[in-house]
Amino acid sequence: MTKFKAIAAVAENGVIGRGLEIPWHISEDFRHFKRTTTGGVIVMGRHTWESFKGRPLPNRENVIVSSRIKEVGGAKVFGSLEAVAKTYENDERDVWIIGGAKLYGAALPMCSELILSRVKMRPDGDVFFPPFEKMFEPRETLLKGELFDVVRYVRI
């Protein structure tokens, strides 16, 4: 089975979103996300896709997991995470789970590692990253910044 990886920016209070928006704008983190996921497969839920306003992210294969969406331009649509795993099980590329909260929750048991931007703020929000500390441990800090640090976690 495919070993997914997850990537997210998570505030100190666990917030990853407010509605369909990220409640901060850190250009350096967006560049880190682009560098890390370019050339790979990015897997997202319907709300995350909607936050992109129907525009696929370039230089990555865009995949949506949704029972509501059947077909969109610029992305492949699957009805389940299991179907995604089966389709990409022999793919050499990294398969990145990029959100939202429900998809992270479903995918974490299938992930081999997490790359989390630990955002140094506590914004208001209504979308939270699921608990992961019992499944993963920090392995290394990949990037230290004024507003965030990037930490790589591996499955325990």
Stockholm file with secondary structure:
# STOCKHOLM 1.0

chainA/1-156         MTKFKAIAAVAENGVIGRGLEIPWHISEDFRHFKRTTTGGVIVMGRHTWESFKGRPLPNRENVIVSSRIKEVGGAKVFGSLEAVAKTYENDERDVWIIGGAKLYGAALPMCSELILSRVKMRPDGDVFFPPFEKMFEPRETLLKGELFDVVRYVRI
#=GR chainA/1-156 SS CCCEEEEEEEETTSEEEBTTBCSCCCHHHHHHHHHHHTTSEEEEEHHHHHHTTTCCCTTSEEEEECSSCCCBTTBEEESCHHHHHHHTTTCCSCEEEEECHHHHHHHGGGEEEEEEEEESCCCCCSEECCCCTTTEEEEEEEEECSSEEEEEEEEC
#=GC SS_cons         CCCEEEEEEEETTSEEEBTTBCSCCCHHHHHHHHHHHTTSEEEEEHHHHHHTTTCCCTTSEEEEECSSCCCBTTBEEESCHHHHHHHTTTCCSCEEEEECHHHHHHHGGGEEEEEEEEESCCCCCSEECCCCTTTEEEEEEEEECSSEEEEEEEEC
//
